[in-house]
Amino acid sequence: MRVAAGQAVAVSGDLEANVRTAARLTRLAATQDVRVLVLPEAFLTGYDVAAFDGPLPDAAELDAAWLDPLREEAAAGVTVVVGTALTRDSERRLSQIVVRPGGAALAPYDKQHLDGLERTFFGVGDHGTSITVDGLDLGLSICYDGCFPEHAQAAARDGAVGYLCSAAYFPGGAHRRDLYYAARAVENGMYVVLSGLTGRCGAFEFIGGSAVFDPEGRPIARLGEEEGLAIADLDPEVVAQTRATHTMISDHRASLGPRVRA
């Protein structure tokens, strides 16, 4: 299955413009036979204090016309996973919207680990989420989630062969960004698709770095700070072979017992 990590500049607070950009990247992905496109954290609203503190789309209104440009391009056969800030039952969340080729749109996952200024505006999600595309399970993740090994491991132990990460990294974060997601791949013997926000959004600057990592943690597609798609083929047989050779998932122990100081 062909997957892509997309990146572009988001405009702070301009939902219409960002949906158009997401639709354009989806159209490009469809021309290259991509089946799953991952877009950055908070991409539809923009990652910016002014956007987070302003009006947000509602998780209960994803069938409304504002999302139609993205729905129309996804109809070519692309499942789109895109980050946004939104309201859910009057609470604010950092979430991922999933748009299916048939037109259905839902927001099945809210970020479980908030970082920095995010804690001022948002509440945390209370569950992990995987989606299924072409019979393959894919775990969902938003930026700081991927810094916690147990988050990706939970998806892998639940059957995920890929881990889809919407992210937004600031200047100075490139080393940790590249290390975290390669580690999540090799620890779990699965693909990691990382989509990073790039360019200026409101008061902030972002560094892109979208990539696809194979189950050994190697980057097999990568972008710098330019707009575009990092495209790679996800092969479940490679996942199976990697996990058969490196058995950390099957060797996982639910408990290491009490800790003793000697």
Secondary structure, DSSP 8 states (H G I E B T S, - for coil): -EEEEEE----TT-HHHHHHHHHHHHHHHHHTT-SEEE--TTTTT-SSHHHHTS---BGGGTTSGGGHHHHHHHTTT-EEEEEEEEEETTEEEEEEEEE-TTS-EEEEEE-SS--TTHHHH-----S--EEEETTEEEEEEEGGGGGSHHHHHHHHHTT-SEEEEEE---TT-HHHHHHHHHHHHHHHTSEEEEEE-EEEETTEEEE---EEE-TTS-EEEE--SSSEEEEEE--HHHHHHHHHHS-TTTT--S--------
